[in-house]
Amino acid sequence: MNRLGKKANETLIEMALSADDDIAVLTKFTPSQSEGEECNGPETISTAGSEIPSSSEIDKRHQSKDSIFFRDGVRRIDFVLSYVDDLNKEWEKKLERRKEFESNLQKAGLELETEDKKESEDGKIFFVKIHAPWEVLITYAEVLNIKVPIRENDIPPMVENPLDCVLFPLRLPEKVMHPEPDYFTAPFSKDKQELYLINDESTFFSPSMRNRIVNYILTRCPYGTEEGKKKFGIKRLLNNGTYTAAYPLHDCQYWKKASDPNCDSERYTLYMEWARFLRFYKEQPLVLIRKYYGEKIGIYFAWLGFYTEMLFLAAVVGLICFLYGLFTMDENMSSKEICDPAIGGEIIMCPLCDRDCEYWRLNTTCESSQYSHLFDNVATLFFAIFMGIWVTLFLEFWKRRQARLKYEWDLVDFEEEQQQLQLRPEYEAKCTQKKKNPVTQEMEPYLPLTSQAVRFCISGATVLFWVSLIIASMIAVIVYRLAVYAAFASLMENTQTLQPISGVLTPQLATSVTASCLNFVIIMILNFFYERIAIWITDMEIPRTHMEYENRLTMKMFLFQFVNYYSSCFYVAFFKGKFVGYPGGYTYMFSRWRNEECDPAGCLIELTTQLTIVMAGKQIWGNIQEAIVPWICNWWGRRKARNNPENLYSRWEQDHDLQTFGALGLFYEYLEMVIQFGFITLFVASFPLAPLLALMNNILEIRVDSWKLTTQYRRPVAAKAHSIGVWQEILNGMAILSVVTNAFIVAFTSDMIPRLVYYYAYFENEHSPMSGYINNSLSVFLISDFPQGKEPKENPENFVICRYRDYRYPPDHEKKYMHTMQFWHILAAKLAFIIIMEHVVFIVKFFVAWMIPDVPADVKAKIKREKYLTQKILHEYELEKLKERLCQGDTRATEKEFIATEGRMELSRAM
C-alpha cells in the first residue's frame, strides 16, 4: 500500500537551478499552513502542518527537560537553531534574514517551533526547533540515495571462532553490538514504497538520517539577496551572527536514560558501554556508533580500534626485543671494555669542546654505554625488519576490515558523499564568473585560471615560509645544543655535587634532554599558529568541493606536522656526529660552534631520548587538550544552570551549552594518530618500546575520544564516508618511507655494522672476536697537533695523545689523520646493508600485499547476493505493476512490454 495515499495533498520538493546564479535552490513545498500565513517573529511559534496547543496551554515546567519532541509530544525535533536578539545596528538586517530563511524552510516542507527567550535558562536565547515530516524525509532520501531495508539477511552467519570463549570477557552484550537485525538494502524510491520494510513512519529513518537530511536542506536554503548576489545556507548565517548555533539533539542525558519510552536512549548506552575508561578492555559497539553518529565518525573509530589491535602484536615483539637487550646487557663486550678500569679507565679522550673542556677518561661513560645496549643490539635489526612487514599487514588487513564495513554499512555502491562532491557554498558565492559544465550542460560558477594561479602562488609561498621557519627553529635548537654542550661539560667536570650522577647524566645526555624539551615547546607553539594559517590559506584558495577542501587542508597540515615533529629526529638520526671532523680539523657551524659528537657508544641512545620526549609529550599534551579543556569550558558555561530547577533546563539548552564538534573535528583526530604512526614506523629501530607507548596511549585515546564526543560535545551532524580517505595514501607513503629510514638508522646511527665488520674482518682474538673493538674504533691524536687557540687551557697530567671516535691513521703514519681502509670497508658494508635490507623488506611487503585479497570471500558473496536479490525484487515489483495495468486495460501497457520485463527477470536469475 502506498503510504502517501492518506495525505490530503501529495507534496514534492524540486531541486531547480536558478537562471541567474546557478545555485541549487529549494523551491516550493506546498505549504500546509493557511494562505497568507508567514514566518512569525521571534516571539511567536510556527506550527505548520498540525494543530497543537498554544504556548498559553502548555507550561514548559510540565514538559520533561529531556524531551526531544515538539510541544505536542508527537513530532520529533530533528534540528535546533539558536540566536540572540541583540539590539545593535545589525539587528534589523538579522531579523529580516531570519524571517526570510525560516519562511523558506517552511516552504521546503519543514515544520518549525520557536521557544521564546523568556523560556530559556538565561533569558537571552531564542531556540527554533525543526521537524522534518514524512514527505520531506522520503523526498530527500531519494535525493541523497539513502539505502533502506527491503528484506532480512538470509545468508548464514560466519562459523563461530573457536577463540570466542577465550575472548568472551572482551565482548559487549549482543543487544549493544547489534541493536537491530541485519537487512538487505536498496536505494529509497518514493514510487516503490511497498518494497521497503516500513513498520512505523516515525522510526523508519533513524535520527542520524533525519538530521543529515535536515542539514542538507539548511545548507542550501536561501535567505535573500545582498549586494546583487543570492545568499543561502546556514553556515553563512552562523558566520554573520544571524544565528549563534545549529545542531541536532542528543537523545537523552548521558548519565541516565530518558523518561520518554519512545526514546531509545542510545547516548546513555554509548556512555555506559563505550565511553567509560573502565570499559577499556571491551570491544567497541561500532554498529551503534554508526547508527548514532553516522558512518564518517563510525569509520574513524573502527580504524582507530583496528590500529590499536594491531599495535598489540608490535608492542609484544618490541617488548621482547627490549627485554633481550636488558638481559644481555652484562654480556655486551663493548660496554665491558668501556667500564673496565684497565681499558676504558686508561683511554684518554680528546676534549668535547674547544679551550674550556678538559681531557676525560672513557670509563666515565660506562653507564650510558650499558643503557645504549638496551636499544642498540642485534634485536634492533630483527625489529626493524619485523615492523616493515607489520605495517604491510596492518594496511592490508585494514583494507579487508574496511571492505566488510562497507558492506555492513551499505556503502558498497557509495562513491563519495553527494554533499562532499557538490559545490561548496563559499565557492558559489565568491566565484562570479560562469561557464557551461560539459557533463550537465548547465551554467555553473568557476574560478578563472589566473586567479587560481595567483592564489596557489600565495598559498605555496606561505607554506614554504612556515616550513622554512621550522627549519630555522631546528637550526636554533642545534645552535643551543652546541652552545650549552661546552657549558654542561665544564659544569659536570667542576661541580662536586654532580659527581655521583655523572656516570648517567653525561654532557651529551644532558644536552640531548634539554634540547628535546626545548624542541617540543617550539613544536607546540608553531603548531598553534600554523593550524590557523593553514585554514586561512585553504579558504583563500576557494576549493570547489568539500572533499577538495579537506584534501588540500590535509596535505598542508600533514606536510607541516611532518617537518615540525620529525625534523629533530632526522637531525639526530642522520646528521649528528656524521660531519664532526677530527681534533685539529673540526668542522664548525657558522664558523663558530663546533659540530656535535656522538657518545662513544653511538648516537642511538640520543635518538631514543629525542623520540621518547617528543612522542610522549605530544600524547600527554594531546589528551589534556582533548579531555580537560572541553570539560573546563562546559563547566564554566553551565555554572549558572546548576542553580536552576532541572525542569527549566531543556534538552536543547543543555546541548547548546556543550562544545561544538566542528567540520574539522575528525581531521585533527586522524592527524594525531597518523603523526603517531610515523613515530612508531619511521624511527622504530631506535626505540622498540615505541609501539608499547602508542598502544597504551591508544587504549586511552579511544575512551577519551568517545567520552568527549558523548558527554562534552553537541551531537555532530551525521555524514557518510566509505573509507578513511586521503589518510590511507599518507599511511601507504609513510610505510614505504619507514623501510628506508630504518635501514639508514641501523646502518648509520647504530653501531651494528661497524661491530659486524670488526667481528668478521678485523678481530684480534679468535676466542673472543669482539674484544678489542673499542680500542679499534678510536683513533689516536697527538695533542701537540692542536691548532693555536683550540687546545684545552689545562693539561695537568701532561697527556701526550688523546683518542677520538673515528677510523683515521695515527699521527706517525704517512697518511696522517686520513681515513683508514677499515672506514671504507664499513661504509661499503653500510651501503650494502641498506640495499639488501630495503630489497628484502620490499619484496616481502609486496608478496604479502599480493597474497592478501582486499575483499574477504564471504563479503564478496554477500554483495553478489544482495545485488541479485535487489534486482529480483525490483523486477518482480515492475512485473506486478505491469500486470495490474494490463488487467485495468491500460493501453500503454503492451504485451511486448510484459514479455520483455519477464525476460529481464529470467536473465537476471540466470546471471
Secondary structure, DSSP 4 states (H G I P E B T S, - for coil): --TTTT-SS-----EEE-TTT--EEE------SPTT-----TTS---TTS----TTTS-GGGS-TT--B-TTSSSB--EEEEEE---STTHHHHHHHHHHHHHHHHHTT-EEEEEPGGGSSSS-EEEEEEE--HHHHHHHHHHTT-EEEEEE--SPPPPPPTTHHHHGGGPPPHHHH-SS--EEEEE--GGGGGGS--S-HHHHS-HHHHHHHHHHHHTT-EEEEETTEEEE-HHHHHHTTS-SEEEPPPSS-TTS--S-TT---HHHHHHHHTSSGGGTTSPP-HHHHHHHH-HHHHHHHHHHHHHHHHHHHHHHHHHHHHHHHHHTGGG-HHHHHHH-TTTTTTPEEPPSSSSS---EEGGGGHHHHHHHTTTSSHHHHHHHHHHHHHHHHHHHHHHHHHHHHHHHTT-TT--S-HHHHSBPHHHHHH---EEE-TTT-SEEE---HHHHHHHHHHHHHHHHHHHHHHHHHHHHHHHHHHHHHHHHHHHHHH-GGGGGGTTTS-HHHHHHHHHHHHHHHHHHHHHHHHHHHHHHHHHHH--SBHHHHHHHHHHHHHHHHHHHHHHHHHHHHHTTTTS---TTS--EETTTEEPP--BTTBSHHHHHHHHHHHHHHHHHHHHIIIIIHHHHHHHHHTTTGGGS-GGGS-HHHHHHTSBP--TTHHHHHHHHHHHHHHHHHHSGGG-TTHHHHHHHHHHHHHHHHHHIIIIIBPPPPP---SS-THHHHHHHHHHHHHHHHHHHIIIIISSHHHHHHIIIII-S-SSSTTTTHHHHHEEEEEGGGSPTTTS-S--TT--SEEEEES-B--TTSTTTTSBPHHHHHHHHHHHHHHHHHHHHHHHHHHHHHHHS-SS-HHHHHHHHHHHHHHHHHHHHHHHHHHHHHHHTT-TTS-HHHHHHHHHHHHHHHH-
